Each structure stands twice: as C-alpha cells, then as structure tokens.
Amino acid sequence: MDALHGTESHARSIVKAISWRTMGTIDTFVISWFLTGRLTLAGSIAALEFATKIAWFYLHERIWAMIQWGRKPY
C-alpha cells in the first residue's frame, strides 16, 4: 500500500506507538488490578492489551499520515 508512506518514518510511528501503549498499559494494569484484585490476571490483561493496541495504533498513525486535512502548510 503506497498510500501509507505519509511524512513520518515507520520507525517513528513504531516508537510513538510503543511509548503511548506503555502509558496506556500501565493504566489498564492498575484498573484491572483494582477491579479484579488479582495481580496475575491484571498482568495478563495488560500484556494482551499492549500487543493488540500497538498494532492498531501503528495502522491508525500510518492512515492519518496520508490525510492532509488539518495540516498547516510549511
């Protein structure tokens, strides 16, 4: 898909996805632990959420990278 080449590098999108998901996963872990009272279950939920949402965020970033709407010209 040539349209996914936007203005940011793939490496930048991946690093952004990982940093954002790390923050979100800590939040998910704390909420899961609070709701279940089980540390291992909270860890499992957080780990699964981390992996799946990195992939979704990366795809989301690449799609938005090719949309010109809302960008200011240089």
C-alpha positions, -999 to +999 in steps of 0.1 A: +000+000+000+019+030-012-005+054+004+008+045+039+040+064+033+030+098+049+055+123+063+067+103+093+091+073+091+078+039+100+103+038+129+090+070+144+054+056+142+065+024+159+083+043+187+053+065+192+030+035+194+052+018+219+056+048+242+018+056+241+009+020+247+032+017+276+014+046+293-020+031+284-010-004+296+001+008+330-034+024+333-050-008+321-030-028+346-039-006+375-076-006+366-076-044+361-058-050+394-083-027+412-113-044+397-102-080+400-079-079+430-057-104+411-022-093+401-016-121+376-050-116+359-043-078+357-009-086+342-024-109+316-050-084+306-024-056+303+000-078+283-027-087+257-039-051+255-003-039+249+003-062+220-030-057+202-032-019+206+003-013+193-007-029+161-039-008+159-022+024+168+005+019+142-021+013+115-040+044+127-009+066+126+000+054+091-035+061+078-035+096+094-001+103+080-015+102+045-045+125+053-038+161+045-068+175+063-060+198+092-023+202+084-007+236+081+014+242+051+051+247+057 
